[in-house]
Amino acid sequence: MQLFGFVLFYSFAIIYKKDSFKHMRFMVGTALIMIGPGLSRTLNEYGGAGITAYTATIALSLKTVLAAALLGKDLLSKKSWIP
């Protein structure tokens, strides 16, 4: 599913390369997708035995919080939240 999302966001970023506002939003989307696997592996390696069962949940929660924070920032600054 993440591969599909990455390909979708990256394709839209290439399609909208002339429109920097939309291009930037779609590239941020690809970056948010890429945070999960690296964060999960880092938590597995350095988090200890107690955290390994929750690494996927922690990574998903962090990605959701980051996306919500960026959406909130756009809404508060009255920018278009639709890419």
C-alpha positions in Angstrom: 0.0 0.0 0.0 2.8 2.4 0.8 4.5 1.6 -2.6 1.2 2.6 -4.3 1.0 5.8 -2.3 4.6 6.7 -3.1 4.2 6.1 -6.8 1.0 8.1 -6.8 2.4 11.1 -5.0 5.6 11.0 -7.0 3.7 10.8 -10.3 1.6 13.8 -9.3 4.7 15.7 -8.3 6.2 15.1 -11.7 2.9 16.0 -13.5 2.7 19.3 -11.5 6.4 20.2 -11.7 5.6 23.6 -13.2 3.2 24.5 -10.3 5.5 24.7 -7.4 2.8 24.8 -4.7 1.3 21.5 -5.8 4.7 20.0 -6.6 5.9 20.8 -3.0 2.7 19.2 -1.5 3.1 16.0 -3.4 6.9 15.8 -2.6 6.0 16.2 1.1 3.6 13.3 0.7 6.4 11.1 -0.6 8.6 12.1 2.2 5.9 11.3 4.8 5.5 7.8 3.3 9.3 7.3 3.5 9.5 8.2 7.2 7.7 5.0 8.3 10.1 2.2 7.3 13.3 4.0 8.5 11.7 5.0 11.8 10.4 1.5 12.4 13.9 0.0 11.8 15.5 2.6 14.0 13.1 1.9 16.8 13.6 -1.9 16.5 17.4 -1.4 16.6 17.7 1.0 19.5 14.3 0.9 21.2 14.9 -2.3 23.2 12.6 -5.3 23.6 9.7 -3.5 25.1 9.1 -1.2 22.1 9.5 -3.6 19.2 5.9 -4.7 19.3 4.7 -1.1 18.9 7.1 0.2 16.2 4.6 0.1 13.4 2.0 1.9 15.5 4.6 4.6 16.6 5.7 5.2 13.0 2.1 5.5 11.7 1.2 7.8 14.6 4.2 10.0 13.9 3.3 10.2 10.2 -0.3 11.1 11.0 0.7 13.8 13.5 3.1 15.3 11.0 0.5 15.3 8.3 -2.1 16.8 10.7 0.3 19.5 11.8 1.0 20.5 8.2 -2.7 20.6 7.4 -3.3 22.7 10.5 -0.5 25.1 9.5 -2.1 25.6 6.1 -5.6 26.1 7.6 -4.3 28.6 10.2 -2.4 30.6 7.6 -5.5 30.5 5.3 -3.6 28.7 2.4 -5.3 26.2 0.2 -5.1 22.8 1.9 -5.9 21.0 -1.3 -2.7 20.3 -3.4 
